[in-house]
């Protein structure tokens, strides 16, 4: 994204001489103003059905994957999760996580962020405030229906989850997957300005704009709101401790995030003794690393895995679409056209995050987590500890500077 941003900034600066502005629109679903989850979920599904650019003939499955849903355990429960997907993703992102949470006795609800589930151009004109409004309303509805409320999120969704939770003392705990507190792009702050003049950072390619359950390309405004969510969460936690039990999950070689900064945020700001950071990477823990940081290698040559990916941590190896023997392979992974063609033709591939290159190897995106079951066992342990902490205390300001 960095080279694309550099080029876009230059082109936009030149275009200012012509005073050209990108057209703004907002065709996102009516996402707030509901008093119950089911009416919200049905309205969202109806919107997706009317406006989606379906990618397969299996429209019923695509509709399900891209709509908010609720799952409940077979026995009644008073504890529930709200799960928030990331930029360009869909509620299907949590298909494996939500089933495991339900198996452990939690009800699960997901949301559909404005501009998602239909077609990428619907992200033009949406705002961070739209997404914040959905989260705020659906958490309040969840509070009305369950006495113990937790929040989870992936990437941008993790930003929204933490930003909300720091101001709601009734949230019992957090699950943050690849939390995007800060990206690794030093020009990301330009995107809110750039969105006014350049609709797309990368011109849409009709053959690869989206899949049945995610966007492969988003308008500049999508990146702008991603940046705004990261700025908002950094402001929310500045000089604050978050003292509810939480699990943060990061991959050392994440192509999107500044994982070193996020690791520091965990160590400085997530103060509960039960909180855990799961770190997938090759580097050894630094001297003095807290016992709350749990590490596993992300180099598994026996599975042809060179490194873990931003998205792969969410999915089980048994997932029928994204798993070890899944039917979907993401071959557009920052490689040459020749390597991409080999991948698309079914040739042998290794797996990595976006952009990883190695002589003699073709890399597809890693779309599953070999440690998924272990990861869920850590999550269960932290959530069990959260239930054993009847008094969660309150947020408190600290004098220490932000990491």
ZANU-440701 format. One line per 4 residues: number of its first residue (from 1); for each residue z, x, y of C-alpha. Coordinates in nm, 4 decimals. Last residue first. Layout:
residues N
NUM = Z,X,Y ~ ...
//
This chain:
residues 403
403 = 2.4440,0.3943,0.3980 ~ 2.5708,0.1542,0.6702 ~ 2.8517,0.3115,0.8671 ~ 3.2118,0.2767,0.7559
399 = 3.4295,0.0573,0.9724 ~ 3.4647,-0.2182,0.7213 ~ 3.4304,-0.5918,0.7630 ~ 3.5736,-0.8154,0.4952
395 = 3.4195,-1.0803,0.2830 ~ 3.6775,-1.2997,0.1216 ~ 3.8852,-1.2932,-0.1931 ~ 3.7440,-1.3876,-0.5309
391 = 4.0591,-1.5418,-0.6704 ~ 4.0184,-1.6804,-1.0218 ~ 3.8732,-1.3539,-1.1590 ~ 3.8327,-1.4146,-1.5321
387 = 3.5082,-1.6062,-1.4788 ~ 3.3644,-1.3067,-1.2947 ~ 3.4619,-1.0867,-1.5897 ~ 3.2547,-1.3043,-1.8206
383 = 2.9666,-1.2730,-1.5742 ~ 2.9952,-0.8943,-1.5837 ~ 3.0036,-0.8852,-1.9650 ~ 2.7111,-1.1273,-1.9927
379 = 2.5000,-0.9174,-1.7568 ~ 2.5760,-0.6088,-1.9633 ~ 2.4721,-0.7954,-2.2816 ~ 2.1558,-0.9144,-2.1059
375 = 2.0584,-0.5543,-2.0314 ~ 2.1177,-0.4577,-2.3942 ~ 1.8852,-0.7395,-2.5053 ~ 1.6190,-0.6393,-2.2499
371 = 1.6279,-0.2679,-2.3272 ~ 1.2577,-0.2470,-2.4156 ~ 1.1810,-0.4246,-2.0856 ~ 0.8414,-0.5909,-2.0563
367 = 0.5330,-0.5864,-1.8352 ~ 0.4535,-0.2161,-1.8176 ~ 0.1330,-0.2014,-1.6170 ~ -0.1619,-0.0392,-1.7936
363 = -0.2067,0.3368,-1.8102 ~ -0.4975,0.5371,-1.9510 ~ -0.3980,0.8838,-2.0682 ~ -0.5816,1.2158,-2.0862
359 = -0.4547,1.3432,-1.7543 ~ -0.1630,1.1435,-1.6150 ~ -0.1634,0.8836,-1.3382 ~ 0.1057,0.6428,-1.2186
355 = -0.0235,0.4014,-0.9533 ~ 0.1610,0.0830,-1.0430 ~ 0.4472,0.1217,-1.2914 ~ 0.3848,0.2546,-1.6393
351 = 0.2379,0.1833,-1.9811 ~ 0.0152,0.3862,-2.2127 ~ -0.3177,0.2552,-2.3285 ~ -0.5369,0.2499,-2.6359
347 = -0.8644,0.0666,-2.5750 ~ -0.8854,-0.3118,-2.5521 ~ -1.1984,-0.3344,-2.3396 ~ -0.9904,-0.4051,-2.0281
343 = -0.8000,-0.0789,-2.0680 ~ -1.1178,0.1249,-2.1068 ~ -1.2640,-0.0529,-1.8021 ~ -0.9534,0.0279,-1.5960
339 = -0.9890,0.3940,-1.6916 ~ -1.3524,0.3965,-1.5791 ~ -1.2716,0.2125,-1.2564 ~ -1.0153,0.4809,-1.1759
335 = -0.6439,0.3966,-1.1795 ~ -0.4079,0.2035,-0.9503 ~ -0.2856,-0.0370,-1.2165 ~ -0.5559,-0.2961,-1.2590
331 = -0.5171,-0.3159,-1.6363 ~ -0.2478,-0.5832,-1.6564 ~ -0.2470,-0.6790,-2.0260 ~ -0.1817,-1.0374,-2.1291
327 = -0.1644,-1.1542,-2.4922 ~ 0.1785,-1.0108,-2.5619 ~ 0.2540,-0.7720,-2.8457 ~ 0.5201,-0.5757,-2.6583
323 = 0.5885,-0.8727,-2.4319 ~ 0.4019,-1.0149,-2.1325 ~ 0.2427,-1.3273,-2.2824 ~ 0.4390,-1.4026,-2.5995
319 = 0.7628,-1.2598,-2.4630 ~ 0.9244,-1.0779,-2.7570 ~ 0.9641,-0.7492,-2.5681 ~ 1.1749,-0.9528,-2.3216
315 = 1.0787,-0.9760,-1.9560 ~ 1.2513,-0.9235,-1.6234 ~ 1.2675,-0.5426,-1.6224 ~ 0.8879,-0.5282,-1.6254
311 = 0.8376,-0.6224,-1.2605 ~ 0.9108,-0.2996,-1.0707 ~ 0.7846,-0.0875,-1.3589 ~ 0.9325,0.1500,-1.6155
307 = 0.7916,0.4955,-1.6876 ~ 0.5642,0.6771,-1.9323 ~ 0.5864,0.4135,-2.2054 ~ 0.3707,0.4813,-2.5117
303 = 0.6291,0.3071,-2.7342 ~ 0.7292,0.6285,-2.9136 ~ 0.6800,0.8034,-2.5799 ~ 0.9780,0.6191,-2.4292
299 = 1.0380,0.7529,-2.0777 ~ 1.2495,0.5017,-1.8824 ~ 1.5764,0.6615,-1.9904 ~ 1.8882,0.4471,-1.9746
295 = 2.1681,0.4638,-1.7182 ~ 2.4767,0.2561,-1.6393 ~ 2.6294,0.2937,-1.2922 ~ 2.9819,0.1442,-1.2773
291 = 3.1168,0.4742,-1.4085 ~ 3.0532,0.5995,-1.0559 ~ 2.8359,0.9056,-1.0082 ~ 3.0504,1.2090,-0.9244
287 = 2.7834,1.4557,-1.0169 ~ 2.4431,1.2928,-1.0119 ~ 2.3322,1.0823,-1.3068 ~ 2.0482,1.2549,-1.4956
283 = 1.6955,1.1839,-1.3820 ~ 1.4575,1.0193,-1.6261 ~ 1.4926,0.6591,-1.5156 ~ 1.6288,0.3088,-1.5707
279 = 1.9446,0.2422,-1.3671 ~ 2.1657,-0.0602,-1.4360 ~ 2.4103,-0.0973,-1.1483 ~ 2.7305,-0.2759,-1.2444
275 = 2.9933,-0.4860,-1.0682 ~ 3.3273,-0.5331,-1.2477 ~ 3.5225,-0.3148,-1.0042 ~ 3.4055,-0.5306,-0.7135
271 = 3.3046,-0.3179,-0.4148 ~ 2.9323,-0.3713,-0.3833 ~ 2.8787,-0.2117,-0.0399 ~ 2.9032,0.1657,-0.0753
267 = 2.7917,0.2390,-0.4320 ~ 2.5423,-0.0469,-0.4447 ~ 2.4017,0.0371,-0.1028 ~ 2.3622,0.3990,-0.2125
263 = 2.1560,0.2869,-0.5128 ~ 1.9430,0.0794,-0.2762 ~ 1.8746,0.3863,-0.0618 ~ 1.7698,0.5931,-0.3623
259 = 1.5568,0.3059,-0.4894 ~ 1.3338,0.2977,-0.1829 ~ 1.1229,0.0229,-0.3348 ~ 0.7628,-0.0627,-0.4215
255 = 0.6393,0.1924,-0.6762 ~ 0.9647,0.1802,-0.8753 ~ 1.0006,0.5158,-1.0506 ~ 1.3806,0.5157,-1.0764
251 = 1.3918,0.1583,-1.2046 ~ 1.6608,-0.0668,-1.0641 ~ 1.8912,-0.3462,-1.1834 ~ 2.1830,-0.4772,-0.9758
247 = 2.4590,-0.6773,-1.1458 ~ 2.7278,-0.8430,-0.9354 ~ 3.0958,-0.9352,-0.9533 ~ 3.1999,-1.0611,-0.6095
243 = 3.3258,-0.8128,-0.3495 ~ 3.0382,-0.7660,-0.1070 ~ 3.1584,-0.5099,0.1446 ~ 3.0387,-0.5212,0.5007
239 = 2.9432,-0.2628,0.7643 ~ 2.5827,-0.3881,0.7580 ~ 2.5477,-0.6349,0.4736 ~ 2.3714,-0.9126,0.6669
235 = 2.1654,-0.6708,0.8784 ~ 2.0282,-0.5021,0.5667 ~ 1.9579,-0.8465,0.4224 ~ 1.7598,-0.9524,0.7284
231 = 1.5544,-0.6315,0.7437 ~ 1.4612,-0.6730,0.3771 ~ 1.3666,-1.0375,0.4283 ~ 1.1615,-0.9448,0.7371
227 = 0.9681,-0.6871,0.5335 ~ 0.8798,-0.9417,0.2659 ~ 0.7909,-1.1847,0.5465 ~ 0.5411,-0.9340,0.6826
223 = 0.4046,-0.8534,0.3373 ~ 0.3256,-1.2214,0.2896 ~ 0.1816,-1.2369,0.6408 ~ -0.0660,-0.9647,0.5489
219 = -0.2148,-1.2016,0.2926 ~ -0.1318,-1.1653,-0.0772 ~ -0.3081,-1.0040,-0.3717 ~ -0.2369,-1.0176,-0.7443
215 = -0.0747,-1.3606,-0.7154 ~ 0.1340,-1.4799,-1.0075 ~ 0.1536,-1.7339,-1.2919 ~ -0.1941,-1.8137,-1.4240
211 = -0.3329,-1.4993,-1.2586 ~ -0.4314,-1.4378,-0.8985 ~ -0.6744,-1.2658,-0.6634 ~ -0.8447,-1.0562,-0.9293
207 = -1.2014,-1.1698,-0.9739 ~ -1.2291,-1.3177,-0.6248 ~ -1.1450,-0.9840,-0.4670 ~ -0.9490,-1.0540,-0.1514
203 = -0.9827,-0.7962,0.1285 ~ -0.6788,-0.5706,0.1249 ~ -0.4482,-0.5841,0.4249 ~ -0.5511,-0.9457,0.4749
199 = -0.5197,-1.1783,0.7766 ~ -0.5412,-0.9027,1.0372 ~ -0.4480,-0.9744,1.3973 ~ -0.1245,-1.1715,1.3970
195 = -0.0254,-1.0284,1.0578 ~ -0.0254,-0.6769,1.2064 ~ 0.2802,-0.7510,1.4192 ~ 0.4874,-0.8732,1.1228
191 = 0.3356,-0.5878,0.9128 ~ 0.4312,-0.2950,1.1382 ~ 0.7872,-0.2647,1.0026 ~ 0.6369,-0.1761,0.6622
187 = 0.5054,0.1531,0.8035 ~ 0.7597,0.3738,0.6213 ~ 0.6611,0.2241,0.2875 ~ 0.9294,0.2889,0.0231
183 = 1.0706,-0.0593,0.0665 ~ 1.4272,-0.1398,0.1677 ~ 1.6694,-0.4049,0.0423 ~ 1.4072,-0.5050,-0.2151
179 = 1.6348,-0.5866,-0.5092 ~ 1.4653,-0.4831,-0.8361 ~ 1.6565,-0.7582,-1.0200 ~ 1.9693,-0.8827,-0.8425
175 = 2.2127,-1.0952,-1.0432 ~ 2.4957,-1.2228,-0.8231 ~ 2.8462,-1.3636,-0.8525 ~ 3.0861,-1.6531,-0.7905
171 = 2.9306,-1.7954,-0.4742 ~ 3.2082,-1.9930,-0.3041 ~ 3.2526,-1.7357,-0.0265 ~ 2.9125,-1.8300,0.1211
167 = 2.8138,-1.5934,0.4022 ~ 2.7467,-1.2831,0.1936 ~ 2.5770,-1.5066,-0.0645 ~ 2.2834,-1.6109,0.1558
163 = 2.1681,-1.2590,0.2391 ~ 2.2325,-1.1575,-0.1213 ~ 2.0099,-1.4285,-0.2712 ~ 1.7314,-1.3976,-0.0132
159 = 1.7094,-1.0231,-0.0697 ~ 1.7087,-1.0781,-0.4472 ~ 1.4208,-1.3236,-0.4035 ~ 1.2240,-1.0540,-0.2227
155 = 1.2690,-0.8354,-0.5341 ~ 1.3917,-1.0711,-0.8087 ~ 1.6795,-1.3100,-0.7510 ~ 1.9979,-1.4464,-0.8978
151 = 2.2631,-1.6805,-0.7598 ~ 2.5886,-1.8080,-0.9104 ~ 2.7690,-2.1392,-0.8634 ~ 3.0877,-2.2591,-1.0321
147 = 3.1893,-2.6204,-0.9565 ~ 2.8518,-2.7713,-1.0405 ~ 2.6515,-3.0668,-0.9014 ~ 2.7406,-3.0599,-0.5308
143 = 2.7426,-2.6797,-0.5247 ~ 2.3924,-2.6880,-0.6765 ~ 2.2773,-2.9142,-0.3937 ~ 2.4216,-2.6641,-0.1465
139 = 2.2424,-2.3818,-0.3248 ~ 1.9186,-2.5822,-0.3099 ~ 1.9455,-2.6378,0.0645 ~ 2.0257,-2.2777,0.1560
135 = 1.7604,-2.1339,-0.0747 ~ 1.4888,-2.3652,0.0547 ~ 1.5851,-2.3000,0.4168 ~ 1.5833,-1.9231,0.3656
131 = 1.2290,-1.9449,0.2319 ~ 1.1028,-2.1426,0.5307 ~ 1.2960,-1.9116,0.7666 ~ 1.1163,-1.6134,0.6137
127 = 0.7969,-1.7696,0.7380 ~ 0.4810,-1.9311,0.6067 ~ 0.1639,-1.9153,0.8187 ~ -0.0683,-1.7455,0.5713
123 = 0.1035,-1.7651,0.2330 ~ -0.1294,-2.0515,0.1367 ~ -0.4069,-1.7919,0.1238 ~ -0.2629,-1.6707,-0.2074
119 = -0.3348,-1.9900,-0.4010 ~ -0.1101,-2.2643,-0.5461 ~ 0.2234,-2.1533,-0.6906 ~ 0.3505,-1.9847,-0.3771
115 = 0.3176,-2.0556,-0.0048 ~ 0.6750,-2.1781,0.0312 ~ 0.9133,-2.0410,-0.2315 ~ 0.9339,-2.2304,-0.5595
111 = 1.2932,-2.2641,-0.6783 ~ 1.4659,-2.2178,-1.0124 ~ 1.7584,-2.3956,-1.1734 ~ 1.9742,-2.2722,-1.4592
107 = 2.2748,-2.4271,-1.6348 ~ 2.4978,-2.1612,-1.7810 ~ 2.6509,-2.1531,-2.1314 ~ 2.5470,-1.8145,-2.2687
103 = 2.2340,-1.9578,-2.4316 ~ 2.1479,-2.1012,-2.0900 ~ 2.1687,-1.7518,-1.9397 ~ 1.9472,-1.6190,-2.2180
99 = 1.6847,-1.8882,-2.1600 ~ 1.6921,-1.8225,-1.7851 ~ 1.6315,-1.4488,-1.8241 ~ 1.3316,-1.5011,-2.0537
95 = 1.1361,-1.7482,-1.8358 ~ 1.2652,-1.5966,-1.5127 ~ 0.9294,-1.4891,-1.3684 ~ 0.7985,-1.8368,-1.4617
91 = 0.9470,-1.9574,-1.1313 ~ 0.6480,-1.7930,-0.9613 ~ 0.5443,-1.4577,-0.8156 ~ 0.3528,-1.3506,-0.5059
87 = 0.6675,-1.2295,-0.3306 ~ 0.9688,-1.2586,-0.5589 ~ 1.1372,-1.5394,-0.7538 ~ 1.4720,-1.7030,-0.6762
83 = 1.7131,-1.8093,-0.9542 ~ 1.9914,-2.0627,-0.8892 ~ 2.2586,-2.0312,-1.1555 ~ 2.5104,-2.2812,-1.2915
79 = 2.8671,-2.3261,-1.4124 ~ 3.0389,-2.6585,-1.4872 ~ 2.8911,-2.6974,-1.8348 ~ 2.8168,-2.9789,-2.0779
75 = 2.7064,-2.8712,-2.4274 ~ 2.3397,-2.8308,-2.5196 ~ 2.2885,-2.5784,-2.2418 ~ 2.0917,-2.6866,-1.9354
71 = 1.7497,-2.5840,-1.8031 ~ 1.6089,-2.6881,-1.4649 ~ 1.2601,-2.6280,-1.3332 ~ 1.0697,-2.5378,-1.0177
67 = 0.6893,-2.5369,-1.0618 ~ 0.4413,-2.2548,-1.1194 ~ 0.4830,-2.2088,-1.4946 ~ 0.4783,-2.5842,-1.5581
63 = 0.1558,-2.6394,-1.3646 ~ -0.0045,-2.3442,-1.5401 ~ 0.0968,-2.4921,-1.8741 ~ -0.0518,-2.8333,-1.7904
59 = -0.3671,-2.6748,-1.6486 ~ -0.4616,-2.5003,-1.9720 ~ -0.8276,-2.4666,-1.8739 ~ -0.7405,-2.1436,-1.6983
55 = -0.7004,-2.0030,-1.3465 ~ -0.6075,-2.3196,-1.1580 ~ -0.6459,-2.2942,-0.7801 ~ -0.3453,-2.5071,-0.7023
51 = -0.3404,-2.7704,-0.4280 ~ -0.2904,-3.1135,-0.5823 ~ -0.0974,-3.0043,-0.8932 ~ 0.1114,-2.7585,-0.6924
47 = 0.2104,-3.0323,-0.4487 ~ 0.3035,-3.2721,-0.7291 ~ 0.5144,-2.9959,-0.8861 ~ 0.6946,-2.9347,-0.5577
43 = 0.7659,-3.3062,-0.5101 ~ 0.8971,-3.3277,-0.8672 ~ 1.1244,-3.0254,-0.8236 ~ 1.2643,-3.1520,-0.4924
39 = 1.3272,-3.5006,-0.6332 ~ 1.4962,-3.3441,-0.9357 ~ 1.7117,-3.1093,-0.7313 ~ 1.8805,-3.3742,-0.5207
35 = 1.9360,-3.4392,-0.1487 ~ 1.5971,-3.3224,-0.0311 ~ 1.4883,-3.2328,0.3229 ~ 1.3368,-2.8989,0.2360
31 = 1.0226,-2.7711,0.0631 ~ 0.7255,-2.9723,0.1903 ~ 0.4666,-2.7538,0.0133 ~ 0.2885,-2.4788,0.2006
27 = -0.0264,-2.5451,0.3988 ~ 0.0706,-2.3454,0.7022 ~ -0.2129,-2.1925,0.8940 ~ -0.2709,-1.8996,1.1212
23 = -0.6133,-1.7648,1.2031 ~ -0.6134,-1.3919,1.2567 ~ -0.6531,-1.2832,1.6178 ~ -0.9383,-1.0961,1.7846
19 = -0.8805,-0.9672,2.1359 ~ -1.2042,-0.7672,2.1199 ~ -1.0334,-0.4458,2.2327 ~ -0.7568,-0.5450,1.9963
15 = -0.9999,-0.4854,1.7104 ~ -0.9650,-0.1097,1.7472 ~ -0.5876,-0.1253,1.7047 ~ -0.6402,-0.3566,1.4095
11 = -0.8716,-0.1124,1.2382 ~ -0.6252,0.1725,1.2839 ~ -0.3253,-0.0304,1.1635 ~ -0.5255,-0.1576,0.8675
7 = -0.6232,0.1930,0.7579 ~ -0.2624,0.3133,0.7664 ~ -0.1410,-0.0003,0.5909 ~ -0.3981,0.0357,0.3138
3 = -0.2989,0.3992,0.2688 ~ 0.0657,0.2926,0.2346 ~ 0.0000,0.0000,0.0000
//
